[in-house]
């Protein structure tokens, strides 16, 4: 499923040609890919927080089998009080979950992720980034070409800070946005699903992110073109995130460590 977005600045239409282009994709040494993007739902009762770290190895762009990493050591340190939360591997997978209850993250606290794999140590730090609520979502009647489904998202930006947002439109469809053009104001925009979603239940999310993660996700979304794939899996190009190999800087990891306050809104698309 592809996405088509209309914003106040206009619409960019990408047109592909029918010529066959052969691409020589280099196959380098596999790199560790760390997916550690956490979402905290403070407005939910009870509070929702499900921190998971997924470790894989990069593969050829056309390889459908992504190798999962097992046997790594994973933990997160609260650098304010030096408490450590250890993660344990889900058997026979590259998924790592907290071995004990993870305290609810706090604003203004720096968290450090540590991954030890193949005798090399990877680290990244982040803080909890705030967001705003989705005021409302309505199903619209407009189309761009034919048979698209429009939804209109309404939210109000916080005028006391410079905000960056990541919108999750379900089905692995994303949009990164900054408040430069709607600082402190109510704002709405339309989003179009090209494939039919009539009768489907959708969950739309708004995540608070920082400027660096905004740039990172914008590039990932652009590279993936969001045609049937998750942009937060192995990217087509080796786009570096905020994770540093402290043992061997040349053998850097892919992926990102991020902690977002998030809010969500459920909507059922009418036929």
Helices and strands as residue ranges (DSSP letters): E 3-6, E 32-41, E 48-49, E 52-57, E 73-78, E 83-89, E 95-98, E 110-117, E 120-129, E 134-139, E 149-156, E 164-168, E 174-178, G 179-181, E 186-193, E 201-209, H 211-224, E 244-245, E 254-268
